[in-house]
Each structure stands twice: as C-alpha cells, then as structure tokens.
Amino acid sequence: MHSPEMNPRLDGFKPANEQILEGFRLKIRINQDMLMPLAEHHTPDLSDSYYVLHDRSATYGHPGDAQIVALHLRRDLEAKTFDFECANVPLGAMAQSWLIHRGCPAERIGLDPALGTDPADEATRALEKRLMTDGDHCALGFSYTRDDPNDTVTLVALRALDERASSPFRVLVEEVDLDAWTHSLREGGFATVKDALLWCGDRLSGTAGPLPPVKPAALLPLPASPSKITVPRPPGRSR
C-alpha cells in the first residue's frame, strides 16, 4: 500500500515573517516527505488546517524519540500569509487532543483506520477517547517509543497538575501486536516520579511487574499539551 503524502495546501501563501519561514522549513518542509498524515481536517474556507502526522524519520533519530507530530496551520486569507504551531507527542490520541484544544472539531480528526493498528479492546478505546477529548490536567514528563518488531511499545510518564491527586504520577503503556495488527493502551498510577520512571525503565529492560492501577479517587483527564516537567532519565535507555 502506498503511504499518503502530507499536503500543506499552501500554494499562493507565504510565511507571515522570517521566523515562521525558518521554523516551518526546519520542522516541516525539510522532512515533509517522511510525514505521513494519519488524520487531517481543513475548515471550509481553508483558514485552518489540522494534521496528525507520523514522522517516519524518527526511527532513525535518537532512540525513544516521539514519532507523532500535531500540526496546526493558520492562513490569513486576505494577506495570503500563514503561520503554524506544531508539537511532537508520543501517541496519536495526544496529538488529537492537542489539536482539539486549538479549535479542531473532535469528530473531524479521527485517525485513518487503514494507516495504523486497531484498538485491541474496549479498555483501549475508552482510554484513547478520554485522552483525546478531556484535556490539560497532566503534564508530559517523559516518553519512549520503541519500534522493535519483537517489542513495539510506547511509554508515557505524566504528572497530574492537581496537587491533591492521590496518584499524582501516571504511566501510559501502548503495546502493539504486529501479528494481530492491534494495539492496547493501559494506564498506571504512582505516588512519586521516581517510582513511575523506575517502572518505565523496568518495562524497557523486560523486568517490570504489573502496572499499578490509578486510585479511583484520582481519576483525571489526560494531557492536551506536551508541556514538559523536568525528570531524570529512567534506566534502560537502549532500544
């Protein structure tokens, strides 16, 4: 199957300023042929475009790099200029959430089922829906994407922004079954950042125990934004 190509629909438009020109060149244009659209939505007047993109070049970069790009293009239809925002995130649902919080209708940014794996179960669907729609209650602290065909997994460590949360640190684990062409997504809760990152390190080294559940009283929506928190690297950084 031929992978679709990203079309930014910018014919006749120029960057709003030199900063936009250089930023768009470095973040999008230089790598455009490696950005596969998993979802996209364009407003009827083409003033805004929203993309969930898979960066196929990320597998050749730093081990563990996030492979999903959320891109919001804004066009000034009178001035014929554009500007943009983009973010690298580890999960498609996080990219959808980022775009929804920038004005994209949730029902218009569904991932193309022909271009990825299917959710393995209802638990995965429910967690992806919550992650996609509920927004900015956690900050992204760490992620690691491993595309080894023998262990295709993405780990995401989050911090709840509500200091009263009984599980202030969360870990999301997405595991892909390449034989069944499905993926599962699960969430765990931790009391400290150290515990969350140690579990991530153990998962990467194959020694992790069961993922601890999130305490029911602390259930919170998940992040729309990839705002960073400073955390130490977990062990097991090799692919």
N, C-alpha and C positions, 0 to 999 in steps of 0.2 A: 504494500500500500504506500502510495506517495504521500509524504507528510505535507500538510498545507503550509504555505508561507505567510509570514506576517505582512500585511499591507497597511502602512500607517495612514494612507489616504491624505497625503499632504501635498499633492500636486497643486501648484499655484499658491502655496503658502510658504512663508519664510519664518525663521525663528524670530521671536519677539525682540531678542537682543543677543549680544555676543555670548553672554553666559549660557543662554538657552542653546545657542548653536553648538557650543563646545560640549555642554553637558549631554545633549541629545546624541551628538556624534560618539562620545565615549561610552555612553550607557546603552544606546540602542543601535545606531547606524552601523558602527564598526562590527557589530555582531548580529546584524539583522537576519542573515541567512541561517543562523543557528537558533533563532527564536521561533518556536512552533506555537501557534495560537491554540490553546485548549478551550478558550471561550472568548467571545468579544461581543460588544454591544455598541451601537452608534446611535446617537439621538437623530430624530428625523431630519433636522436641519444641519447635521454634521458639525455642530458646535462642540460636541464632546464625544470622545471615543474611549472605551474601557476594554482592557485586554488582560486575560490571564495567559501567560506565556511560559512554555517550558524551555529553559535555556540548556540546550543540548551540549553546549561547550563546557558547562560547569563540571562535567565528569572528568575533564582533563585539567581542571584547575586544582586549587588547594583541597586536599581530602576533607570531605564533610561539608563543602560549600552547599548552600541552599540552591535549588535548581529551578525555582519558580519565580517569575517576575510579574508583579502587578504594575500596569501602566495606565495612567490617565492622561490623555491628550486633550488640551483645550484650544479651540480655534476662535480667533477674532474674525468673524465673517466679513466685517467691513474693512478692517485694516489688512486682511489676508495674512495674518501672523498666527503663530501658535506658541504655546508653552506646554510644559508637561510636569508630571510627578511620577516617580516610579519607586518601587521597593522590592528587594529580594526577600522572599519568605520561603519557609521550608515546605508548606502544604498548600495545595490548591484552595482549600476552604479558607485559609488565612488570606490568600490573595483576593478571593471573592469578598470577604468581609472588609478588607481594606478599600476595595472599590465601592462597595455599597455605602460605606461611610463617606464617600466622596461623590455621592449622588447617583450611582448606578442602581436602577431598579433590581431588586434581588431576583425577580423572576426572569430577568433578561441576561443573566450571567452564569447560567448553568454550564457545567463542564461537558464538552462533547463526549458522549459515552464511547464513540468509536476511536478515541485517541488516548484512552487510558484504561486502567483496570476497573472492574465493577466493585462496589461495596460488597464485602463478604456476608454481611448480616445486618439486621435491623439496628443493633447497637452502634455499628459504624455509621449507618445513615443518620441516626439520631444525633450522634456526637458531631458529625460533619455539619448538620443543619444548625446546631447550636453555635458551633464555631463560626459558621458563615454569617449568621444573622444577628447574634446578640451583642457583639462588640467589645468595647475597650476596657474591660475590667481586669486585665492582666497585662504585664509587660513581658516581652520576649527577652530571655536572658541567654539562651544557648540553643543551638540546633546542630545536628549532624545527620547528613544524608549519605547513606552507604548504598551504592548501586551494584554491589557484588551479586551476581545471579544466584549464589548459594545463600545469601543473607541480605535481601533487599529491604532495608529498614530506614526509617526517618525518626529521629528522636528530637523532641522539642521540650525545653525546660522553660517554665513560665513562673512569674511571681504575681500573686494576687495583689492588686493595688489597695484593697480593703484590708487595713491592718488587723481588723477583727476576725478575719477568716481563720477558721480552725485548721485548714490545710493551706497554708499561705504559699506553698510552692507546689507546682503541678508538673507532671511529665506526660506528654503525649507520645504514643508509640504507634507509628504506622508501619505495618509489615505487609509485604507484597508476596503473594503466591503466584509465581510466574507460570506454573503448570495449569492452575485453575484460572489464571488471569483475573484475580481478585485481590483486594486489599482489605485489611482490618485496621481499625483505629480504636485505641483504648486510652484511658486517662487514669493517672495515679496521683495520689496526694502525699505530700511530705511536709514535715514540720520545719525543716531547715534547707537552705540552699545546698549545704554540704551533702545532706542525705540524698537530695534529688540528683546531684551531679555524680555522686558515687554510684547510684543505681544506673545512671546512663553509662558510666564507664564500665560497670559490670556487664551491662547488656551488650556493649560493643565487644567485650572480651569473651562473651558466652557464658558468664558465671552468674548472671542476675537471678535472683529469686522472683517470686510473683510480684506483680506491680501492686503496691498498696492502694486500696481504694481511697477516693476522696471522701472525707467525712460528710455525711448528708447535710449537716447544718451549714456547710461552707460552699455548697454548690453555687458557682458563679458563671456568668457568661465568659467566653474566652476572647482572645485579643483581636482587634481590628487593625492594630498598628504594630509595626515592628520596632517600637521604641526600645532601646537597649537598657539593660541593667548590667552592672559590672560584676562578673562572676569568674571564679577561677576555672581553668580548663579541667575537665574530668580526665581520669586516666583512660587509656585505650584509644588514643587519637589516631592510630593507624587504621588503614582501610581493611 
